[in-house]
Amino acid sequence: MFMDNILNHIGKTPLVHLDNLSQELKINVYAKMESMNPGKSLKDRSSKNILLQALKRKLINTKTTVIESSSGNMAIGLARVCSLLGLKFIAVVDPNINSQTLKILQLYGAHIEMVSVTDGTGSYLNTRLKRVQTLLSSIPNSYTTNQYSNPDNPQAHRHIFKEIKADLGHSPDYLFTAVSTCGSVRGILDEIAVNQDKTKVIAVDAEGSLIFSDQVKTRYIPGMGASRKPDFDITQSLYAHQLVSEQETIAGCYQLLKLECILAGGSTGAQVAALMKRAPTLEPGADVCMIVADDGERYLDTIYDTEWVKRKIDKK
C-alpha cells in the first residue's frame, strides 16, 4: 500500500493471536503489536498527535525548539517526527536509558540533555522534569510536548482500542497494559467509556513505582512505572492493577520470546508476568489482549544481557 510519508504509517498495527500462550493458559491471548510502528513503539502515536496538534494550534513553528523528558521511546518518536518536520529537538534523559536508544536519538539529530542526580525516590523523573523547565526558561521559542499531562497524548491512544475491537470483531473481555505516564491507558479507558464496552482493563506497574503504591524502590528497567503520581487519572476506571518485580519482568520477556518468538521490551514482559499471575482468576476461553509496547532489540544490552541482569537486578 502506498503512503505519502512515514507519519501515515503510524498506527493500524497488527493484532496477533498468541497460540502457545493461549493453549497454556486456556484463554485466547492477543498481542497488539505496537512494536511494529515505524519507530518500533506505541510512542509514535503520541509524538505524531501532539506535534501535529501543536502545529495546527500555532503553538509551535518551524523555528521552535521542542523539549521532552523521556526514558527512551517518547524521545525517539519525537526525534523522528521533529526531524521530518524540520524542528529542533532536545531529549532530557537519564542514565537508565539504553545505549542503543541514545545512538538512535543522535542519528535523528536530537540534542541530548543527560541528568545525573536522582530525585530522592531512586529514580530520575522529577530531576528530568526540572531540567525541562530550566531549558524552557532559557531557550526562546521553546515548547514542551509534556507527555505527562498533554491531553493530546491519551487522545492518540484511543485508536489502539478502536483497532483491537475492529480486528476482533468485538471488545475483548480483558486488556492488560503497562503504565508510566498513564497516557495510553487513559486513552484506552476513554474509548471504552464512550462506547460503554465491557472490557476490564488491568494496569501493570513496576514494584517501586509510585503510581499505585507509596513504597518507593530503585528501578533500572525504563518504560514502566513512575516516581510520582500521574496527572492522568486512571484509578476510577480501572478493573484492577498488578505490581510486577523487575525479576518477574525479565522472566516474562524470556517467556514471550520462548513461547511466541516475540522479542519485546520490559513493559511487555511485565504484562506477561501479570497475566500469568491473573490467569487462574480468568474464565476459560476469555479474550485477553496485551500491548506489545516496543521492540526488544533496544534492550539487548540490558534485559537480554545476563551480566547486566546480574549486576543491576539480581543484586537488589
C-alpha positions as CSV (number, residue, x, y, z in Angstrom):
1,M,0.0,0.0,0.0
2,F,1.4,3.4,-1.0
3,M,1.6,6.0,1.8
4,D,2.8,9.5,1.1
5,N,5.0,9.9,4.2
6,I,6.1,7.9,7.2
7,L,3.7,9.6,9.5
8,N,0.8,8.0,7.7
9,H,2.2,4.6,8.6
10,I,1.9,5.1,12.3
11,G,-0.9,3.1,13.9
12,K,-3.0,0.3,12.4
13,T,-0.6,-2.2,13.9
14,P,-1.4,-6.0,13.7
15,L,-3.3,-7.9,16.4
16,V,-1.6,-11.3,16.8
17,H,-3.1,-14.4,18.4
18,L,-0.5,-15.9,20.8
19,D,-1.2,-19.6,20.1
20,N,1.2,-21.2,22.6
21,L,0.4,-18.9,25.5
22,S,-3.3,-19.3,24.8
23,Q,-3.1,-23.1,24.9
24,E,-1.0,-23.0,28.1
25,L,-3.5,-20.6,29.9
26,K,-6.7,-21.9,28.4
27,I,-7.7,-18.4,27.3
28,N,-7.4,-16.5,24.0
29,V,-4.4,-14.2,24.3
30,Y,-3.9,-11.5,21.6
31,A,-0.9,-9.1,21.3
32,K,-1.4,-5.6,19.9
33,M,1.9,-5.2,18.1
34,E,2.8,-1.5,18.8
35,S,6.4,-2.5,18.3
36,M,5.6,-2.6,14.5
37,N,5.1,1.2,14.3
38,P,7.9,2.9,12.2
39,G,9.7,3.9,15.4
40,K,9.1,0.5,17.0
41,S,6.9,1.7,19.9
42,L,3.5,3.0,20.8
43,K,5.1,6.4,21.5
44,D,5.0,7.1,17.8
45,R,1.2,7.7,18.2
46,S,1.8,10.2,21.0
47,S,4.6,12.0,19.2
48,K,2.7,12.4,15.9
49,N,-0.6,13.6,17.5
50,I,1.0,16.0,20.0
51,L,3.2,17.7,17.4
52,L,0.6,17.9,14.6
53,Q,-1.9,19.3,17.0
54,A,0.6,21.9,18.3
55,L,1.3,23.0,14.7
56,K,-2.4,23.2,14.0
57,R,-3.0,25.4,17.0
58,K,0.1,27.5,16.1
59,L,1.7,26.7,19.5
60,I,4.9,25.9,17.6
61,N,6.5,26.9,14.3
62,T,9.5,25.8,12.1
63,K,11.9,27.7,14.4
64,T,10.6,26.2,17.7
65,T,12.8,24.0,19.9
66,V,10.8,21.0,21.2
67,I,11.8,19.7,24.6
68,E,10.7,16.5,26.3
69,S,11.6,14.3,29.3
70,S,11.7,10.7,28.3
71,S,13.1,7.3,29.4
72,G,13.6,6.5,25.7
73,N,10.7,5.7,23.4
74,M,8.9,9.0,23.5
75,A,12.2,10.7,22.8
76,I,12.7,8.5,19.7
77,G,9.2,9.2,18.5
78,L,9.6,12.9,18.9
79,A,13.1,12.9,17.4
80,R,11.8,11.2,14.2
81,V,8.8,13.5,13.8
82,C,10.8,16.6,14.6
83,S,13.4,15.6,12.0
84,L,10.7,15.1,9.4
85,L,9.1,18.4,10.2
86,G,12.4,20.3,10.4
87,L,12.1,21.1,14.2
88,K,14.9,21.2,16.7
89,F,14.5,18.7,19.5
90,I,16.1,18.3,23.0
91,A,15.7,15.0,24.8
92,V,16.1,15.1,28.5
93,V,17.1,11.6,29.6
94,D,18.8,9.8,32.5
95,P,21.5,7.1,33.0
96,N,18.9,4.3,32.8
97,I,18.4,4.9,29.1
98,N,19.6,2.1,26.8
99,S,22.8,2.8,24.8
100,Q,21.1,1.8,21.6
101,T,18.4,4.4,22.2
102,L,21.0,7.1,22.7
103,K,22.6,6.2,19.4
104,I,19.2,6.3,17.6
105,L,18.4,9.7,19.1
106,Q,21.8,11.1,17.9
107,L,21.2,9.7,14.4
108,Y,17.9,11.6,14.2
109,G,19.7,14.8,15.2
110,A,18.4,15.1,18.8
111,H,20.3,17.1,21.3
112,I,20.8,15.1,24.5
113,E,20.5,16.6,28.0
114,M,21.5,13.9,30.5
115,V,20.6,14.4,34.1
116,S,22.7,12.6,36.7
117,V,21.1,13.2,40.1
118,T,18.3,11.1,41.4
119,D,15.1,12.7,42.7
120,G,15.2,11.1,46.1
121,T,13.0,8.2,45.1
122,G,15.7,6.1,43.4
123,S,14.6,7.4,40.0
124,Y,15.3,10.5,37.8
125,L,11.9,11.5,36.6
126,N,11.4,14.6,38.8
127,T,15.0,15.7,38.0
128,R,14.3,15.4,34.3
129,L,11.2,17.5,34.6
130,K,13.1,20.2,36.5
131,R,15.6,20.3,33.7
132,V,12.9,20.7,31.1
133,Q,11.6,23.7,33.0
134,T,15.1,25.2,33.2
135,L,15.5,24.7,29.4
136,L,12.1,26.3,28.6
137,S,13.0,29.4,30.6
138,S,16.4,29.8,28.9
139,I,15.6,29.0,25.3
140,P,13.5,31.4,23.3
141,N,10.6,29.9,21.3
142,S,10.8,26.6,23.1
143,Y,7.9,24.2,23.7
144,T,7.5,21.1,25.8
145,T,5.3,18.3,24.4
146,N,4.7,17.3,28.1
147,Q,3.6,13.7,27.6
148,Y,2.7,13.6,31.3
149,S,-0.3,15.9,31.1
150,N,-0.9,16.9,27.5
151,P,-4.4,15.7,26.6
152,D,-3.3,15.0,23.0
153,N,-1.3,12.1,24.4
154,P,-4.3,9.9,25.6
155,Q,-6.3,11.1,22.6
156,A,-3.8,9.4,20.3
157,H,-4.1,6.1,22.1
158,R,-7.9,5.9,21.8
159,H,-7.2,4.4,18.3
160,I,-5.4,1.4,19.9
161,F,-8.7,0.1,21.4
162,K,-10.6,1.0,18.2
163,E,-8.2,-1.1,16.2
164,I,-8.3,-4.0,18.6
165,K,-12.1,-4.0,18.6
166,A,-12.3,-3.8,14.8
167,D,-9.8,-6.7,14.4
168,L,-11.5,-8.9,16.9
169,G,-15.0,-8.0,15.8
170,H,-16.0,-7.3,19.3
171,S,-14.4,-5.8,22.5
172,P,-12.1,-8.1,24.4
173,D,-13.0,-9.4,27.9
174,Y,-9.7,-8.1,29.4
175,L,-6.9,-5.8,28.4
176,F,-3.5,-5.7,30.1
177,T,-1.4,-2.6,29.7
178,A,1.7,-1.3,31.4
179,V,1.7,2.2,32.9
180,S,4.1,5.1,33.2
181,T,2.8,8.5,32.1
182,C,-0.6,6.7,32.0
183,G,-1.4,8.5,28.7
184,S,-2.0,5.3,26.8
185,V,-4.2,3.6,29.4
186,R,-6.2,6.9,29.9
187,G,-6.9,7.0,26.1
188,I,-7.9,3.3,26.1
189,L,-10.2,3.8,29.1
190,D,-11.8,6.9,27.4
191,E,-12.6,4.9,24.3
192,I,-14.1,2.1,26.3
193,A,-16.2,4.5,28.3
194,V,-17.6,6.3,25.2
195,N,-18.9,3.1,23.7
196,Q,-19.8,1.5,27.1
197,D,-17.7,-1.6,26.2
198,K,-17.4,-4.2,29.0
199,T,-13.7,-4.7,28.7
200,K,-11.9,-4.9,32.0
201,V,-8.6,-3.1,32.0
202,I,-5.8,-4.3,34.2
203,A,-2.9,-1.8,34.6
204,V,0.6,-3.4,35.1
205,D,3.1,-1.4,37.1
206,A,6.6,-1.9,38.5
207,E,7.3,-2.6,42.1
208,G,8.9,0.6,43.5
209,S,6.8,2.8,41.3
210,L,4.6,5.4,43.0
211,I,1.6,5.2,40.6
212,F,-0.3,2.8,42.8
213,S,1.9,2.5,45.8
214,D,3.8,4.6,48.3
215,Q,6.6,2.0,48.7
216,V,9.5,3.5,46.6
217,K,12.2,1.3,45.3
218,T,15.1,1.9,42.9
219,R,14.2,0.7,39.3
220,Y,16.5,0.1,36.4
221,I,14.2,-1.0,33.6
222,P,12.9,2.0,31.7
223,G,9.5,2.5,30.1
224,M,7.3,1.5,33.0
225,G,6.5,3.0,36.4
226,A,7.0,6.5,37.7
227,S,8.4,8.2,40.7
228,R,5.3,10.4,41.2
229,K,1.6,10.1,40.9
230,P,0.3,10.6,37.3
231,D,-1.5,13.7,36.1
232,F,-3.9,11.5,34.1
233,D,-6.4,10.0,36.5
234,I,-7.0,6.3,35.8
235,T,-7.9,4.8,39.2
236,Q,-11.6,5.3,38.9
237,S,-11.9,3.5,35.6
238,L,-9.6,0.5,36.1
239,Y,-10.8,-3.0,36.8
240,A,-7.5,-3.8,38.7
241,H,-3.8,-3.2,38.8
242,Q,-1.0,-5.6,39.2
243,L,2.5,-4.9,40.5
244,V,5.4,-6.8,39.0
245,S,9.1,-7.1,40.1
246,E,11.9,-6.4,37.7
247,Q,13.0,-10.1,38.1
248,E,9.4,-11.1,37.0
249,T,9.5,-8.6,34.2
250,I,12.7,-10.1,32.7
251,A,11.3,-13.7,33.2
252,G,8.1,-12.5,31.3
253,C,10.3,-11.2,28.4
254,Y,12.0,-14.6,28.1
255,Q,8.8,-16.5,28.3
256,L,7.3,-14.5,25.5
257,L,10.4,-15.0,23.4
258,K,10.4,-18.8,24.1
259,L,6.7,-19.4,23.5
260,E,5.9,-16.9,20.7
261,C,9.3,-15.8,19.3
262,I,8.4,-12.2,20.1
263,L,11.4,-10.1,21.2
264,A,9.8,-7.3,23.3
265,G,10.7,-4.6,25.8
266,G,10.3,-4.7,29.6
267,S,6.8,-3.3,29.8
268,T,5.6,-6.2,27.6
269,G,7.5,-8.8,29.8
270,A,5.7,-7.2,32.8
271,Q,2.4,-7.8,31.2
272,V,3.2,-11.4,30.5
273,A,4.2,-11.8,34.2
274,A,1.0,-10.1,35.3
275,L,-1.1,-12.3,33.0
276,M,0.5,-15.4,34.5
277,K,-0.4,-14.2,38.0
278,R,-4.0,-13.4,37.0
279,A,-4.7,-16.2,34.6
280,P,-6.2,-18.6,37.3
281,T,-8.9,-16.0,38.0
282,L,-9.9,-15.5,34.4
283,E,-12.8,-17.5,32.9
284,P,-11.7,-20.3,30.4
285,G,-11.9,-19.1,26.8
286,A,-11.8,-15.4,27.7
287,D,-10.5,-13.0,25.1
288,V,-7.5,-11.2,26.6
289,C,-5.4,-8.5,24.9
290,M,-2.0,-7.2,25.9
291,I,0.0,-4.3,24.4
292,V,3.5,-5.1,22.9
293,A,4.6,-1.5,23.6
294,D,8.1,-1.6,22.0
295,D,10.7,-3.8,20.3
296,G,13.2,-5.7,22.4
297,E,16.2,-5.0,20.2
298,R,16.8,-1.8,22.2
299,Y,17.2,-3.9,25.4
300,L,19.9,-6.4,24.1
301,D,22.5,-4.8,26.4
302,T,20.2,-4.7,29.4
303,I,17.2,-7.0,29.8
304,Y,18.6,-9.6,27.5
305,D,22.2,-9.3,28.8
306,T,22.8,-11.8,31.6
307,E,25.7,-9.9,33.0
308,W,23.7,-6.7,33.2
309,V,20.9,-8.5,34.9
310,K,23.3,-10.0,37.5
311,R,24.9,-6.6,38.1
312,K,21.7,-4.4,38.3
313,I,18.7,-6.6,39.0
314,D,19.8,-9.8,40.9
315,K,21.8,-7.8,43.5
316,K,18.7,-5.8,44.6
